[in-house]
């Protein structure tokens, strides 16, 4: 069997597969995924973001070729679809990027589905369905399919790392919104953030205090050691008793908790799932976040489960693949 699938022996030879791709500003990761959510070995390429959208689509197409070409030699039936989870606001119906940050120059306006079809036309025997969605929505879809939220009908998924993202899953489907930004908790006006400026340029949004870089800036603004490199080091210093680091972690994590409580109050989901490098950085951050969340909730909501994600870096790949499977199954009906 090909090394592409060696790490996931549960995928049976003869199985139909789709490709799931997690497309970020620094890395493109992907794998083949079967209809049960079992994922093959994840491979990755650097994202040539600085070279523009055409180069990024070329790199995605190259990764898809790397993932699928060996399968023809190994007894697998066929690739039925492609799913993409990508940074940016995404029109999933059209497979198009509505807007994007400076981390992906020229990405806004890119026809992702159309561009990939053109690049992959000679690789497959027929035009494959291609589903494109936001990367946090893909992460949430993966967790709701085979991860932490697999046994519930509704979930708020919050991702806290370099930025703050959110997604709302109801009956296994992501709520997209009429303008494709449902769940964007990072831009929720949040108590305690004050006049700190968000990445969108507006003051008072959650991401201006809740993200990893914002936590690091908060620590320095409070008088922390200038040699401290990043949020990971701030959390480490907090765990060692650095009082300034402890306050910075408390401020940042509590902002996330308050914002999550606001969304929970409006939507009343069954559970809240937290993911991302900062959210999973340890008990200090988690304790401050959850305490702030529960302080804000009215009594009927007070017992809502708040749980960590399960799938790690595979979540967005699996969720992107779920989007492709939905298109495949829709064609079969």
C-alpha positions, 0 to 999 in steps of 0.5 A: 500500500502507498505511503500516503495511506500507510498511517491509516490502515482502516481505509480499505482498498477499494474504498471511494475517497475524497480529498480534504485540504486545509489551506492557511497562510503558511501551510497547505495540508491535505489527505484523502478521507473515506465516507466514514471520516477516516483520514489518510496520512496528512501531507503538506506544502508551504503556502506561497502566499506572497506570490499571489492567488495563482501560485497558491492554487498551483500549490493546492493542485500540486498537493492534490496530485501528490495525494491521489496519483499513488492511489491508482496503483494501489487498488482504490476505486476513485476520487469522488470530490475535493473539499477545501477549508481556506482562510478568508470569508468564503461564498461556499455556493460559488467557491469564491473568496469574498474577503481576506486578510493581508496574510493572503495577498490578492486572495480576495476575489479568487475563484477557488473552485473554478481555478482548481477545476482548470488545473486538475482537468487532466488528472481526473476522468470527469469534473469533480465536485469541489466544495470550498468553505472557511477554515474555521467552518471546516474545523467545526465540521470535522469536530461535529462529524467525528470529533468532540461534537459528534454526539450533539445536534448543535455546537459553538466552536471557537478557535483561539490561536493567531486569530480568533474564529468561530463557527456554529454547527446545527444538525451537522451543518455549518450556519453560513449567514446571508453574507457568509460571516456567521460565527465570526466571534473574533469581531464581536464587540466584547467587554474589557477590550476597551479601545484596543484595535482589532485586525479589521481596524475597529476598536473593541473587538474580541480578537484585539485582546483574545488572540495569541499575538494580542495576549503577547501585546497585553503582557508587554503593555502591562510591563512584562519582560521585553525579551518575551517572544510570544504568547506561548512564552507568556503562558509559560511565564504565567505557569511559573508564577509571573504575576504580569503574565498571569494578569495578561492570560486572565485578561485575554482568556476572560475576554474569550469567555465573555464573548462565547457567553454572549453567543451561547446566550443568543443561540443556546447550543448543546455544547461549546468546543474550544480549539487552537494553540492558545485555547489548548495551551493549558489549565491557566488559560482554560480556567480563566476562560471558562470561569468568565464564560460561566459568570456571564450565563443565566441559570438555565445555561449554566451547565452547558458543557465546555470541552476541548476539541479532539481532532487537532490538526486533522480537524480542518482536513476532515471537515473540508472532506465532509463538505466534499462528501455532502456534494457527492451524496447530493449528486447521488440523490 
